[in-house]
Amino acid sequence: MLHDSRGPVLESIVARTIRQIEATQEMVRLVGLSATLPNYEDVATFMRVDVSKGLFFFDNSFRPVPLDQAYVGITEKKALKRFQVGPVKVLNIFIMTVSFFCFVFFVVFLFLFCFVLL
């Protein structure tokens, strides 16, 4: 939750909920789910979870489909060149845009033909 814009919001919600539990003595179940949380034990401690009974951690062996991990290295030093789009990508974007507008034109034409002209 550190170094993220959502972190302070989540922390304040959890802290207020824990304070309410302590004040009213009414138990509330907090469920925290994350796909990528390397410090899950720290978060469990913050949420006042008994790590031996209430913390459940599932690694990649529980996935129904194996997860492939790859690291892509960027060798370009200049930030602007990293994000430049090649001519093939521009052509693909152009084709997708033209296809989309043809589809929209077809739908509008079909609507006008079926509902207005008939």
NORZI-V27157 format. One record per pair of residues at least 24 apart in sequence whose ideal C-beta (glycine too) atoms are under 10 Angstrom apart, sorted by the first residue. I is the first residue (numbers start at 1). J is the second residue. If there is no record, write none. Layout:
i	j
I	J
I	J
//
This chain:
i	j
1	32
1	34
1	37
1	39
1	42
1	43
1	46
2	39
2	42
10	43
10	46
11	43
11	46
14	43
14	46
14	47
14	48
15	46
15	47
17	47
18	46
18	47
18	48
21	48
22	48
29	54
30	54
35	67
//
